Amino acid sequence: MATIYVDNKPYQVNPEQNLLSACLSLGLNLPYFCWHPALGSGRSLQAVCREAVHGSADERGRLVMACLWPASEGTRLSIEHPDAVTFRAGVV
């Protein structure tokens, strides 16, 4: 198991999952459009919706595609960060 931090709360997840799958398995409301678990990572219709979360293991943080980012130990992300909310609203 790996510990990821979503909006500063720790969660135990399978490190073989991507962040989107991990968040959905935890019951967290991370919006997505084109990803499907049967397609696997990187096969999400080229991530046309570009769902994003803010944050990463580095200190800068950035918007990333949750379907392509691994749920690795220590990853910190925010679903509610204003940059992520604004980005997702612009896509929809």
C-alpha positions, 0 to 999 in steps of 0.5 A: 500500500502507498499513502497519498494525500488528497486535500491534505488527508492521508489515504492508503491506496494500491500503488499500481493504480493511477490517481483517478482510479485510486480517488474513485475507489476511495469515493472521492469526487474527482471529475473525469470524462473519457477514462474507463478502467477497462482501457487502462492507463494511457488508453483514455481516448488521448485524455481529451477531457484532460481532467486534472488535479493540482499537485505532485511529489514536488513542491511546485505543484502542477495540473496533471491528468489523474488517469496517467499519474501513478498513485505513488507513495507520498503523492500530494494532490488537491481536487479542490485547488482553485487552479484545478477547479478553474481548469476543469470548468474550462474544459467542460 
